[in-house]
Amino acid sequence: MASGRGHLACGGTGAEWVHRRRLRNPDRRRNRLLDDVHGHRLPRRVRPPTGGRNPPDTVQRRPGRDAGRAGAVPEPGCRRPEVDCYGPCDGEERRDRRPDRHHQLRHKRRRCRLHVPRPHRRGQPRHGRNLLHPRQDAVHDVRGPLQRRHQQLPLGHGPSDGQDCARTGRHLGRPAAGTAGQSYPDTKVASPSGGSPNPDGTTSYTYSLATGTLPPGLTLDKTTGIISGTPTATGESTFTLTVSSDGSPQQSASKDYELLINGTVTTLSASQNPAIAGREISLVAQVTTTGAHPPTGTVTFAYTEDPDGAGPQTALIGTATPDAAGLAKLPVTLAAGTHLITASYGGDPENPPGAPAATLSQIIVPALDVTWADLPAGTAGQSYPDTKVASPSGGSPNPDGTTSYTYSLATGTLPPGLTLDKTTGIISGTPTATGTTSFALLVSNGTGELQQQSAPHQASITVDKTTTSTKISSSANPAGPSQKITLTATVTGTNPTGRVTFKDGTTTIGTIPLNNSGQAGLLKTLTRGEHKITAVYSGDSRNTGSTADAFTQRVVSSDVKTTLTANPTSITSGGSLTYTLTVTNNGPDTAHAVQAGLNPAPGITIKNTDRQTTGTPTTINGTTYPTAWNLSDLTPRQTITITIKATATGKAKTKLTTTATAAPANPQTDTTTTNNTSKTTITIKK
């Protein structure tokens, strides 16, 4: 196996490691003698370069366990670094689990003593990987006995500062400082050499940041290692640069850097962005300098627009002076649209002007504009016409670019039965109560800081009563003198309730409450004659009152008489005969809707009649007649005669009896019903 020792020099161009080794006979199990950078032969236990005990200004550093057993000792001339022993520094002793194979560190009275154990036995190689020695810029490739070689990747650095070495015990690279807003000169901060070659024999490297970041605006080219760009912020940035060879085995080295960016930088923001047209916002410019004096100059705010398409035009918004923290605020009110705003610092005796000017794209959304609608009146129990309460425009757009609105009630409630759709703003439904209801409407738009809301709009809806109508009907009209009839009043409205008063002329004949169907019925017996009946509905909370038109109820007394004759009364079978039906109203009143019917005896066949029949069987006084006639009204003493042609068949001496009946539609108007029916008989002779 191979091992070596190194020496760390402060104040030079970097850390240099020089390694030498003496290859022993392969049969030998130990390699006890090692050379340091000065060529001194050292025993297995390493002594400080000044001899004796460690002076208080120096410290021995223990390398990593896998770093090739190399030790690093600061020169006596270096200022005392911070105690950085790889182990506890509390006066106690730390031993590794395998003291015969690993380093053992003893620390006492603020000093470190470094022990290097025997090297590993041949045939027991260390891990075959590239390991970066702590605190050093060298990479060692420690591999097994069949591939013995000790390669290194020297890394040339930029200038270092002795104070960095005194403060941290390390070299700290300081590339050339830059200026904010100005192009940074292309700078290659590391110049590596050596390392593992590629398969084609060339050597290439990859540059990366192990820790930290470059100043904003600067970038590192991972192939060339050049830092370039235009810094946008001032201040000092600390980072660690790592260079890796691309060949196999891969080797790497790292170094810490500090890069200072001078100048004055201005950033611009707004108290609200997007904002709403007509609302005041504050433009805030932050002026940052690298000097010890705060900015005392003036920040100029302007915006660039192209309103007529003729080209960008710049207009001054205003100026402001930064406070002790470098903040300059300018309150403004902008119109709707997108404004490109700039803020530039003019400089002062202690600080240069800020470059470039800070920019901000300020979005101003239109203010919400609402046109309110007039709300129509409604009627209780009837569907209210769908009405949109408002027509808004403008307002804050949604993320997808659309604009939506929300409708609500600020105060009050809608009339019972009506609802407001919060998305469409439509009032709909069926009002259930009358009266005038007042409320306030709102239209809102957007969310968060961009939420807009209209002023409350006072509105009202009047719900009127339903206009009702009342009609009268009778169970029998005309009616007989002693007949009980039912007079019914029907009210049409919105679930009407209340009472109906019936009058015969001006005389009240009864008051009846409405049922669930809106009807009221009065049972009454009236005297003979005509009666003018009216019905008055009183109304309720949802319905207006109404009066029915006068209804004429007739109470009549008639006497309808029926007579049926046959000619001849004796005929042979198959012979023809004629029936004569006579209907007379003997009065004293008109007989209404008189009907007549004929029921021929079996064997009698009706051929024709001189009056149009109904064509269907008709029931008269409870009896159904196959042949019937509607005779309409018969005035007193009026007679109607009907002639019927028929034939008769049957056995000799057979008697055939035919029946006829005539009566008013309401039989109770006929005072004598015994003469409503008439019969006649014929005989079949030999």
Buried (B, 14 or more C-beta within 10 A) or exposed (E): BBBBBBBBBBBEEBBBBBBEBEEBEEEEEEBEEBBBBEEEEBEBEBBBBEEEEBEEEBBBBBBBEBBBBBBBBBBEEBEEBEEBBBBEBEEEEBEBEEEEBBBBBBBEEEBBBBBBBBBBEBEEBBEEEBBBBEBBBBBBBBBBBEEEEBBBBBBEBBEBBEEBBBEBBBBBBBBEBBBBBBEBEEBBBBEBEBBBBEEEEEBBBBBBBEEBEBBBBBEBEEEEBBBBBBBBBBBEBEBBBBBBBBBEBBBBBBBBBBBBBBBBBBBBBBEBBBBBBEEEBEBBBBBBBBBEEBBBBBBBBBBEEEEEEEEEEEEEBEBBEBEEEBBBBBEBEBEBEEBBBBBBBBBBEEBBBBBBBBBBEBBBBBBBEBEBBEBEEBBBBBEBEEBEBBEBEBBBBEEEEEBEBBBEBBEEEBBBBBEBEEEEBEBBBBBBBBBEBEBBBBBBBBEEEBBBBBEEBEBEBBBBBBBBBBBBBBEBBBBBBEBEBEBBBBBBBBBBBBBBBBBBEEEEBBBBEBEEEBBBBBEBEBEBEEBEBBBBBBBBEBBBBBBBEBBEBBBBBBBBBBBBEBEEEBBEBEBEBEBBBBBBBBBEBBBBBBBBBBBBBEBBEBEEBEBEBBEEEBEBBEEEBEBBBBBEBBEBEBEBEBEBBBBBBBEEEBEBBBBBBBBBBBBBBBBEBEBBBBEBEBBBEE
